[in-house]
Amino acid sequence: MIKYNPKDWITFIFRLHKSDTIRQLTWMLVTIAAYTAIVAFLEIKIFKLSENSHLKNIPVMHSLLGFVISMLLVFRTNTAYDRWWEGRKLWGSLVNNSRNLALKLSAIIGTNDVANRTYFRRIIPLYAKVLQSHLQNKITGLSLFSEDEKGHLLSIANTEKHVPNQVALHLFQKVHDLHKEGKISGDELIILNAELQSFTEICGGCERIKNTPIPFSYSVFLKKFIFFYVMTLPLGFIFSLGFYAVPVVTFIFYVLASLELIAEEIEDPFGGDANDLPMDKISNNIKQHVAEILH
């Protein structure tokens, strides 16, 4: 995720970042500009169409469709941002619940039980790492984990299965074993249950966002709408703008296509794009905070 100062907006105008849509749309912008220039040349130089041509009335259609396409893009971007923000709230809940679980366990098992404190200090942050890897489809490679985390993960989970469920199961089983040993009372087990249960609920919420993209028909229709809308713009604009229609049409396409690209990027907030959630940083914060509590 990109860190920036929202008040320093002037520098954003003149600085190109790798996530800027203009980089992704470069060739399409060049194509649209060339297409508009060809249409302008044909209408002005070859066919020599005059103001009496019916094509000059096409902008009336664009003015009517412009409202429709703006409403579609507003709905598209709002829906994508809602998914991004819901993902952020779920990971915020994971941070809070991990801290609360560590705080409660620290008070319940006491400072003298070094073995169990060490165990929970390792497995609670491990769940966040496992969930991140699971959402990014990297669990089989174990690329996100340190050597110590790899060893602990492989000792409790089969990486060919749903690993977050296995880690959560092992965590709950450990708490249940401590209850049977008399180290955790029944009331204390009820107190811990909320945080233990929240892990799988957060995982399910993240999977719902990741595995349920925007309906295919809606996404395809919007792309087709933008394409045909922009392709017909030069036909009428040339009568009023001449060859100046080339930069105008190219800019209109840049705005419309950029909104769609931004929505596509943020509707899946668990990837590795520049604007996706900083899950790695959040996981490291959980590890640091839990270690401080269960020192």
C-alpha positions, -999 to +999 in steps of 0.1 A: +000+000+000+013+034-009+020+059+019+015+095+010+007+129+024-029+138+013-022+175+018+007+175-006-015+171-037+003+194-061+033+171-064+009+142-074+000+161-106+036+161-120+048+128-105+042+095-122+040+065-100+041+029-111+005+025-101-007+054-122-033+043-148-016+063-175+012+037-175-012+009-180-032+027-207-003+041-227-007+019-258-045+022-257-042+060-254-019+060-284-044+038-303-073+061-295-054+092-305-044+076-338-080+064-345-094+099-338-068+115-361-077+091-389-114+098-385-107+135-385-085+133-416-112+113-434-140+136-425-121+169-431-097+161-459-112+131-478-150+133-475-150+170-467-182+167-447-199+201-440-219+214-410-250+200-428-240+164-422-262+144-399-230+133-380-228+167-363-259+156-342-240+127-326-229+147-296-266+150-286-265+112-281-233+115-261-247+141-238-276+117-231-254+087-226-229+106-205-253+107-176-258+069-178-221+061-180-214+084-151-239+067-129-225+033-139-190+043-130-201+058-097-218+026-088-187+006-099-162+026-080-184+028-048-189-010-049-151-016-053-142+008-025-168-008-002-151-042-008-117-026-001-128-009+031-146-040+044-114-060+039-095-033+059-121-035+087-117-073+088-080-071+092-084-044+118-106-068+137-079-094+134-054-070+150-077-062+179-088-098+185-052-110+184-042-084+210-073-092+232-066-129+230-030-124+240-040-101+269-065-125+282-042-155+279-013-136+296-035-129+326-050-163+327-020-186+324+003-164+344+039-154+340+054-186+353+041-209+325+069-201+301+061-230+277+025-221+271+033-184+268+060-191+242+035-213+223+008-187+221+034-160+213+042-180+182+008-193+170-014-162+174+007-140+150+011-171+128-026-171+120-023-136+104+006-147+083-012-179+072-044-159+064-023-135+043-006-163+024-040-181+020-056-150+004-027-145-019-026-182-029+010-185-017+005-211+010+022-240-007+054-220-013+056-208+023+074-178+009+060-153+035+073-172+065+106-171+084+125-204+090+111-205+126+076-199+114+079-225+087+090-251+112+061-243+135+036-242+107+046-275+093+045-291+127+008-283+132-007-280+097-009-299+064-003-272+038-023-290+012-055-283+032-072-251+044-043-240+065-060-211+084-086-236+096-059-260+108-041-233+127-073-221+143-082-256+152-048-262+168-051-230+187-086-239+200-074-274+208-045-260+229-069-238+249-093-268+254-064-289+266-054-263+291-090-263+303-090-300+308-057-297+327-073-272+350-052-242+340-082-225+324-116-225+341-149-229+324-157-192+328-123-182+314-129-206+284-161-187+276-142-154+278-116-167+254-142-182+230-151-149+214-116-142+201-110-178+191-143-179+171-136-145+155-105-158+136-126-181+114-153-155+110-126-130+097-112-156+074-147-163+060-153-126+055-121-122+036-128-153+014-162-139+006-147-107-007-120-125-027-141-153-042-171-131-051-161-106-078-185-082-094-209-100-117-193-109-151-222-095-172-220-061-154-182-058-158-183-068-195-212-044-203-194-015-187-163-021-207-182-024-239-202+007-231-170+027-226-154+013-257-183+022-281-190+055-264-154+066-270-153+051-305-182+073-316-170+105-300-148+116-329-176+113-354-194+143-340-167+162-321-147+168-353-172+193-367-168+216-337-132+208-327-114+198-359-081+181-352-083+193-316-107+164-311-076+141-309-064+152-274-100+157-262-112+122-271-080+107-258-084+125-225-121+114-222-110+078-227-082+082-202-107+093-175-133+067-181-109+038-185-089+049-154-120+048-132-126+012-144-090+002-138-090+017-103-122-002-095-107-035-108-076-030-086-092-022-053-122-047-056-097-074-046-078-058-016-058-089-008-034-089-037+000-074-042-009-042-061+002-008-049-032+001-036-040-032-019-041-037+019-007-037+037-013-072+051+024-079+056+028-048+077-003-056+097+009-092+103+042-079+115+025-055+139+004-083+153+036-103+159+053-074+176+023-066+198+016-102+208+053-107+216+053-076+239+022-089+258+033-125+261+070-117+267 
